[in-house]
Amino acid sequence: MVSEESPLLTSTRDGPAYESIYDRFSPDQKRWIVFVVSFAGLLPMFVSATFVPSIPQIAKDLHSTHAIVSLSVSLSIFASAVGALVWAAYSSFCE
C-alpha cells in the first residue's frame, strides 16, 4: 500500500531508479523531441520575420497605421516570450 512515506523512486537491481528515467526514450526519440521543442521555440521568430515585410500592406488593408501594425507584431513576440517563461515554470510541476 502506498503512503506518504513511500519513496517515489525505488532502487532496482541495476541501480537507483532515477537512472532509469534517462532510458525512458530511445536516442532517436530524444532527438525528435529536441527538434520539435527547438522548432516550437523558433516559430514565433519566423512568424514575426514574415510579418515585418508585409506591414505596409497589412496597414493599408486594415486602414491603420504602420506603427499600430508594428506594435501588434512586437506585442505578439513579447507574449510568446512571456508565455515561454510561464510554461517553463509550469513544466517542473508536470511530473
N, C-alpha and C positions, 0 to 999 in steps of 0.2 A: 504494500500500500504506500502511496506517495504522500509525504507530509512536507511541512515547511523545512524540515531538517534534511530532507533528501538532497543529495548533491545533484546539480544539473548535469554535470559531466562526470561520468564514471570511468574508471580505468578499465581498459581491455587487456587481453593477454599480449597484444602487440605493443602496448604503450598507453600513455594517457589518452583520454577520449578527445581532448582538444586538438590533437594532431589529425584525427580523422575528419575534422571539419574541412581541412585543406584538400582532402581527397574526395569531397562531395561531387565535384565536377571534373570531367576529363580535361586534359590540356587544350584540346580543340574547343570544348565548350567554354573554357575560361577565355580563350582568345576572342570568341564571338561575343561574349558578354562585355569584354573590354571594348571591342569595336562598337557595339550598339550604344553603350554608355557614352563613349567618346563622341560618336556621331550626334547623339542627342544633346550633348553639351555644346557642340559646334553649330548646331542647326540654327539657333537664333542669330548668330553672326552671318550665316549665309542668307537668311531671310532679310536682315537689315541691309546687306550688301545688294540685294536685288531691288529693294525699295528706293534706295538713295538715288539711282539714276532716273527713276520714274517720278520723282517728287513733283516736277513741274506739270507733268500730265495729270497726276492724281489731284493736284491743287486745282487745275483747270476743270477737271471733270466734277469735282465736288464743290466748285465755286467757293474755294477757300484760298488762303494764302500759303506761300511756301513755308513760312515759319510754323504755322499750325500743323502742317503735314510732317515737317521735320521733327517737331516736338512729339507728335504721336509715335513716330518711329523710335525716337530716343526713349520715350516712356516704355515702349514695348521692350527694348533692350534692358532697361532698368528693372522692369518687372520680372524678366527672365532671370536676371542676376539675383534679385531678392528671393525669387521662388526657389532657385538652386540652394541658397543658404537655408531656407526653411526646410526643404526636403532633406538636406544633408543632416540637419539636426534631428529630423524625424526618423531618418533611416536607422539611427542607433537604437531605436525602440522597437523595431520590427522583428527582431529575433527572439 
